[in-house]
Amino acid sequence: MPLLETRQVTKSFGGLTANYQVDFHVDEGEIVGLIGPNGAGKTTFFNVITGFYRPDSGKIYFEGDDITGKPPEQLCRKGIARTFQVVKTFKGMTVLENVMVGAFVRTLSTGEARRRAEEVLKFGGLYEKRDMLASGLTIADKKRLELLRALATEPKLLLLDEAMAGLTPVEVKTAIELVRKIQARGISIVLVEHVMEVVMPLSDRVMVLASGQKIAEGEPHQVAHDPVVIKAYLGERYAQRQAA
């Protein structure tokens, strides 16, 4: 049984269909890359999975339970956490306090939330900055903070929406290492990224959306050589680099 499964999920906004009959699944401990051109419906799909939008039709299952239309806070308690395409931190709070917000999903004790937050910050490399205000962090550290706040909720599934966008090559390398450390904890990850040199080697499997529809799914090397994917998204230049 997959950890997460969507069946024929469709979501429209007026006359625009953002997702159309999307079948998708994530297994335990797996990293799945979700790629596609701008406007393909990737973030909408995340929003549907995490309860920010209710699908117009179709079903979503988590650990075998029907979670279709459940609110985000309930899904977070069940073990689904996410980051956002536009970084969302509590700017007037410290780094530690930001992560404690995530920890409060599992406890009402301030002391326990602090202990959990400190543990997560040490794991993610931000412990030395725990007393800084979130507003004073670099973009890379803000993205890392948002990821660690999600990790403090103790998720079974973590959805990362362009968590590496805008980072330098060194920062991307550090972020990749953190994602692999998270996977090593047994947490499943769905990764939306536009940098193919990141998502392809990092993913166990890749799904491609275009105009709201799934056009391909499979192991990264299979998807990278799929003529439909090359035409719709990757381009001939990327295919040639892979062949070389």
C-alpha positions in Angstrom: 0.0 0.0 0.0 1.5 3.4 -0.9 2.0 6.0 1.8 0.2 8.5 -0.4 -2.1 7.9 -3.4 -4.2 10.2 -5.5 -6.8 8.8 -7.9 -8.1 10.8 -10.8 -7.6 14.1 -9.0 -9.0 17.1 -10.8 -9.0 20.8 -9.8 -10.3 23.7 -11.8 -10.5 27.5 -11.3 -13.3 28.9 -13.3 -12.6 27.8 -16.9 -9.0 26.8 -16.1 -8.2 23.2 -15.3 -5.1 23.2 -13.1 -5.0 19.4 -12.5 -6.8 16.8 -14.6 -7.4 13.2 -13.5 -3.9 12.9 -11.9 -3.0 9.5 -10.6 0.0 9.6 -8.3 1.6 7.7 -5.5 4.5 7.9 -3.0 6.0 4.8 -1.2 7.5 4.9 2.2 11.1 6.3 2.3 10.9 7.4 -1.4 11.9 10.7 -3.0 9.7 11.5 -5.9 10.5 14.5 -8.2 7.5 16.5 -9.6 8.6 18.5 -12.6 7.0 20.4 -15.5 6.9 23.8 -17.1 5.6 26.9 -15.3 1.8 26.7 -15.0 1.8 22.9 -15.2 -0.2 22.7 -12.0 2.5 21.5 -9.6 1.9 23.9 -6.8 -1.9 23.4 -7.2 -1.4 19.7 -6.9 0.6 20.3 -3.6 -2.2 22.5 -2.4 -4.8 19.8 -3.1 -2.8 17.1 -1.4 -2.2 19.2 1.7 -5.8 20.4 2.1 -5.4 24.0 1.0 -7.7 23.2 -1.9 -10.4 20.6 -2.2 -10.4 18.7 -5.4 -13.4 19.0 -7.7 -13.2 15.2 -8.2 -11.0 12.3 -7.4 -9.7 10.8 -4.2 -6.6 11.2 -2.0 -5.5 8.5 0.4 -2.8 8.6 3.1 -1.8 5.3 4.8 -4.9 3.8 3.3 -7.3 6.5 4.8 -9.4 8.7 2.6 -8.1 12.3 3.4 -9.9 14.0 0.5 -10.8 17.6 1.5 -9.4 17.3 5.0 -8.1 20.6 6.4 -4.3 21.3 6.4 -4.0 21.2 10.2 -5.6 17.8 10.4 -3.4 16.5 7.6 -0.3 17.9 9.4 -1.2 16.0 12.5 -1.6 12.8 10.4 2.0 13.3 9.2 1.9 15.5 6.0 4.1 18.6 6.1 5.2 21.1 3.4 7.3 24.1 2.5 6.1 26.9 0.2 7.3 28.3 -3.2 7.5 31.7 -1.5 9.2 31.3 1.8 6.9 31.8 4.8 8.7 32.4 8.1 7.5 34.3 11.2 9.9 37.3 10.7 9.4 38.8 14.2 10.2 35.5 15.9 13.6 33.9 16.5 14.8 30.9 14.6 14.2 28.7 17.6 10.6 30.1 18.1 9.8 29.4 14.4 10.7 25.8 14.7 8.9 25.5 18.0 5.7 26.5 16.1 6.1 23.2 14.2 6.9 21.2 17.3 3.6 22.4 19.0 1.8 20.1 16.5 2.9 17.2 18.7 2.9 18.7 22.2 1.3 21.4 24.3 4.4 21.6 26.5 6.7 24.6 25.9 9.7 22.8 27.3 9.1 19.7 25.1 8.6 22.0 22.0 11.8 23.8 22.8 13.7 20.5 23.2 12.3 19.2 19.9 13.1 22.4 18.1 16.7 22.5 19.4 17.2 18.9 18.2 15.9 19.7 14.8 18.0 22.8 14.5 21.1 20.8 15.4 20.2 18.2 12.8 19.7 20.9 10.1 22.7 23.1 10.9 20.9 26.2 12.2 21.4 25.7 15.9 24.1 28.4 16.2 21.6 30.9 14.8 18.7 29.9 17.1 18.5 33.3 18.8 18.5 35.3 15.5 15.3 36.9 14.2 14.1 35.1 11.1 14.0 38.4 9.3 17.8 38.6 9.5 18.5 35.3 7.8 19.7 34.9 4.2 17.3 33.4 1.6 19.1 30.1 1.9 18.8 30.0 5.7 15.1 31.1 5.5 14.4 28.2 3.2 16.3 25.9 5.5 14.3 27.3 8.5 11.0 26.7 6.8 12.1 23.1 6.0 13.2 22.5 9.6 9.9 23.9 11.0 8.1 21.4 8.8 10.4 18.7 10.0 9.6 19.6 13.7 6.0 18.4 13.1 7.4 14.9 12.8 6.1 14.2 9.3 5.9 10.9 7.5 5.6 12.8 4.2 7.4 16.1 3.4 6.5 18.1 0.3 9.1 20.6 -0.8 8.0 23.3 -3.3 11.1 24.7 -5.0 13.2 24.6 -1.7 16.4 25.1 -3.7 15.3 27.9 -6.1 17.5 30.9 -6.0 20.3 29.2 -4.2 24.0 29.3 -5.1 25.7 26.0 -6.2 27.3 25.7 -2.7 23.9 26.3 -1.0 22.2 23.8 -3.3 24.8 21.1 -2.4 24.1 21.8 1.3 20.4 21.6 0.7 20.7 18.3 -1.2 22.7 16.8 1.7 20.0 17.8 4.1 17.3 16.2 2.0 19.2 13.0 1.9 19.6 13.1 5.7 15.9 13.5 6.0 15.2 10.6 3.7 17.6 8.5 5.8 15.3 9.0 8.7 12.6 7.2 6.8 10.6 10.2 5.7 9.1 10.2 2.2 9.7 13.4 0.1 8.0 14.9 -2.9 10.2 17.5 -4.5 9.2 20.2 -6.9 12.2 21.7 -8.6 13.1 23.3 -12.0 16.9 22.5 -11.7 17.1 19.2 -13.4 20.7 18.6 -12.3 19.2 18.6 -8.8 15.9 16.7 -9.1 17.1 13.9 -11.4 19.9 12.5 -9.3 18.1 13.1 -6.1 14.8 11.4 -7.0 14.0 7.7 -7.0 11.1 8.3 -9.4 9.9 11.3 -11.3 6.4 12.5 -12.4 5.9 15.1 -15.1 2.9 17.4 -15.3 2.1 19.6 -18.4 -1.1 21.6 -18.7 -2.4 20.0 -15.6 -2.0 16.4 -16.9 0.5 13.7 -16.1 2.5 13.1 -19.3 5.1 10.7 -17.9 6.3 8.9 -14.8 9.2 6.6 -14.1 12.8 6.4 -13.1 14.8 9.6 -13.8 16.8 8.2 -16.7 13.6 7.0 -18.4 11.8 10.3 -18.0 14.9 12.2 -19.2 14.9 10.4 -22.5 11.1 10.4 -23.0 10.4 12.2 -26.3 7.1 13.6 -25.0 8.9 15.1 -21.9 11.7 16.5 -24.0 9.3 18.2 -26.3 7.0 19.5 -23.5 9.6 20.6 -20.9 13.2 19.4 -20.9 14.2 20.5 -24.5 16.7 18.9 -26.9 19.7 20.6 -25.3 19.1 18.8 -21.9 18.6 15.5 -23.7 21.9 16.0 -25.6 23.8 16.7 -22.4 22.3 13.5 -20.8 23.4 11.5 -23.9 26.9 12.9 -23.7 
